[in-house]
Amino acid sequence: MAATIQYNRSNPAVKRILQEVKEMQSNPSPDFMSLPLEEDIFEWQFAILGPRDSEFEGGIYHGRIQLPSDYPFKPPSFMLLTPSGRFEIQKKICLSISNYHPEHWQPSWSVRTALVALIAFMPTNPGGALGSLDYKPEDRRALAIKSREVPPKFGSPQRQKLIDEIHEQMLSKAPPIPQTLPNVPNEELAPDSCDEHADKVDEGGNTSKSMSGSSSGHPVPEAESLAAENTGEASAVEVANHQVPEASRRESIPRVPSSLQNAAIATQKPKHDRLLTLAALGLTLAIMALVIKKFLKINGLGGFIEGKF
Amino acid sequence: MSGGNAWSPLPSHGFGSESSGMANRAGEPVARTNSDGGGGGSKDSGSFECNICLDLAQDPVVTLCGHLFCWPCLYEWLHVHAHSQECPVCKAVVEEGKLVPLYGRGGSSAVPRARSVAGVEIPSRPTGQRPSTAPQPDHNNHYPHQNPWFNGAGAPPVANGRWGSYTFSAAIGGLFPLLSFQVHGFPQATAYGPAAGFPYGYGHSFHGWHGHGFPRQAPQGQQVDAYLKVLLLAVGVLVIASLIAF
């Protein structure tokens, strides 16, 4: 009974988002689920499962994603709706994959890679980042158990309907909650430090753009390794391994101007011409050697030379 | 309430048919809604999809690190949005002079995607850097008398002998007025294609040239043979004349 919506397919951002929706529906993941709103394809609802072997295991955490109009050239923004003890609810969280750090964003990343990274960031130490919380493991466990009972209430009735449907899907895929708390040493992992962005954040419209800060955020590992992993456990281990080494971005080398490129190509021809000039010079030397040889032969005949002079 | 919207019935869109996905990518999509498109084709044709727009690459270019992009997508990223010249996938340094375009069977003159949304004027993509033609395998067998002459004259390496002989003839023609007819013979070599003897420069007439390389090289070989014979004869005559004069 719902009418078919015609999207503006000439927009590259819309085409990209439609490709992502198609790919997510054809390859669903057991660890998260994400769907856009019907009336606005730039507004998404998602739900992630808590990572395994952590105090969040078994929890179902809902959230909202806002994609910018320049997507995928600009990063999206993320907002959690379910209390987790790790991220504040209804407040944009600060990660290297969100719009707080557009300098770390890669256009090859997608909503799928962002959700995998979000699952992997849950057991990490918040380190005072904007939008992060640092509850005790027991409190996080209680919140994880509570998150399965009812989905959060947010937004319009159509959005709430989407949230309820996502919650039912995630409940069917979620494993039972483990009884004991795991021992996860997460003090050694340090996420982004986003304190200096507290006064610069724009909480306004859909396409809110944050200032490009100079703080050294923790880069998300390559999207190819993220996109290839569908299981949360392998992804969490993969991402955690990437986080341990201190990955610093290499300095940007300025682009070679086209005049230098043309000069580089032009130097090839004088090189060959030089070789040919040497060849011609060798031939000339050979002829001169023949001439000198002939001259010496004539010099042997003293009378002929003296008569000539 | 009854009836679901286009997004919610996820189980019915679990795995779409690959043929439907391929059909959507090949031409203009017939189905306007997303629910009709099958995403199963992404596993087969994903190797040639742009890493930015996730669609079949238009005007494809490949970076040195091996990642494939549409040229408009990569240009917009490098010149409008990126903070540095880095690969959108692996953050490697990207130099526009080292991008390699991919030429398929279709004509790339049409511009199906007008970049008026971003308001950026996108130039043509970088041209490919065509290396020199491979040397003929039977180069030495055709000219057994050439080796001592070239070695004595300090000739360039044999790998460059084919195209180098043209410039060599021109150089000799400039040094000795008696050999000026060699320069007149040089334009005949270009009849086989633009910049046939030069290592750089791309010509569309050479598309698929290597497939027919051997039959076309035979006339050029005979031409080179004629050049070398005349040149050798002229030099020999000059040396004999020098001997007689003294």
Chai-1 contact restraints between the chains, C-beta under 6 A:
chainA,res_idxA,chainB,res_idxB,connection_type,confidence,min_distance_angstrom,max_distance_angstrom,comment,restraint_id
A,M1,B,G3,contact,1.0,0.0,6.0,A-B,restraint_1
A,A2,B,N5,contact,1.0,0.0,6.0,A-B,restraint_2
A,T4,B,T33,contact,1.0,0.0,6.0,A-B,restraint_3
A,Q6,B,R32,contact,1.0,0.0,6.0,A-B,restraint_4
A,P12,B,C53,contact,1.0,0.0,6.0,A-B,restraint_5
A,R16,B,C53,contact,1.0,0.0,6.0,A-B,restraint_6
A,R16,B,L54,contact,1.0,0.0,6.0,A-B,restraint_7
A,L18,B,N34,contact,1.0,0.0,6.0,A-B,restraint_8
A,Q19,B,L54,contact,1.0,0.0,6.0,A-B,restraint_9
A,V21,B,N34,contact,1.0,0.0,6.0,A-B,restraint_10
A,K22,B,G37,contact,1.0,0.0,6.0,A-B,restraint_11
A,K22,B,G39,contact,1.0,0.0,6.0,A-B,restraint_12
A,E23,B,G39,contact,1.0,0.0,6.0,A-B,restraint_13
A,E23,B,S42,contact,1.0,0.0,6.0,A-B,restraint_14
A,Q25,B,H13,contact,1.0,0.0,6.0,A-B,restraint_15
A,S26,B,F15,contact,1.0,0.0,6.0,A-B,restraint_16
A,S26,B,G16,contact,1.0,0.0,6.0,A-B,restraint_17
A,S26,B,G39,contact,1.0,0.0,6.0,A-B,restraint_18
A,S26,B,G40,contact,1.0,0.0,6.0,A-B,restraint_19
A,L35,B,W7,contact,1.0,0.0,6.0,A-B,restraint_20
A,E38,B,N5,contact,1.0,0.0,6.0,A-B,restraint_21
A,E38,B,W7,contact,1.0,0.0,6.0,A-B,restraint_22
A,F73,B,H81,contact,1.0,0.0,6.0,A-B,restraint_23
A,E103,B,H83,contact,1.0,0.0,6.0,A-B,restraint_24
A,Q106,B,P88,contact,1.0,0.0,6.0,A-B,restraint_25
A,P107,B,I52,contact,1.0,0.0,6.0,A-B,restraint_26
A,P107,B,W77,contact,1.0,0.0,6.0,A-B,restraint_27
A,P107,B,P88,contact,1.0,0.0,6.0,A-B,restraint_28
A,S108,B,N51,contact,1.0,0.0,6.0,A-B,restraint_29
A,S108,B,P88,contact,1.0,0.0,6.0,A-B,restraint_30
A,S108,B,V89,contact,1.0,0.0,6.0,A-B,restraint_31
A,E165,B,S8,contact,1.0,0.0,6.0,A-B,restraint_32
A,E222,B,C90,contact,1.0,0.0,6.0,A-B,restraint_33
A,S252,B,S84,contact,1.0,0.0,6.0,A-B,restraint_34
A,I253,B,V93,contact,1.0,0.0,6.0,A-B,restraint_35
A,R255,B,Q85,contact,1.0,0.0,6.0,A-B,restraint_36
A,V256,B,E95,contact,1.0,0.0,6.0,A-B,restraint_37
A,V256,B,G97,contact,1.0,0.0,6.0,A-B,restraint_38
A,Q261,B,G97,contact,1.0,0.0,6.0,A-B,restraint_39
A,I265,B,Y200,contact,1.0,0.0,6.0,A-B,restraint_40
A,L275,B,P156,contact,1.0,0.0,6.0,A-B,restraint_41
A,L276,B,T167,contact,1.0,0.0,6.0,A-B,restraint_42
A,L276,B,F168,contact,1.0,0.0,6.0,A-B,restraint_43
A,L276,B,A171,contact,1.0,0.0,6.0,A-B,restraint_44
A,L278,B,G154,contact,1.0,0.0,6.0,A-B,restraint_45
A,A279,B,A153,contact,1.0,0.0,6.0,A-B,restraint_46
A,A279,B,G154,contact,1.0,0.0,6.0,A-B,restraint_47
A,A279,B,A155,contact,1.0,0.0,6.0,A-B,restraint_48
A,A280,B,A171,contact,1.0,0.0,6.0,A-B,restraint_49
A,A280,B,L175,contact,1.0,0.0,6.0,A-B,restraint_50
A,G282,B,A153,contact,1.0,0.0,6.0,A-B,restraint_51
A,G282,B,G154,contact,1.0,0.0,6.0,A-B,restraint_52
A,L283,B,A153,contact,1.0,0.0,6.0,A-B,restraint_53
A,K294,B,F246,contact,1.0,0.0,6.0,A-B,restraint_54
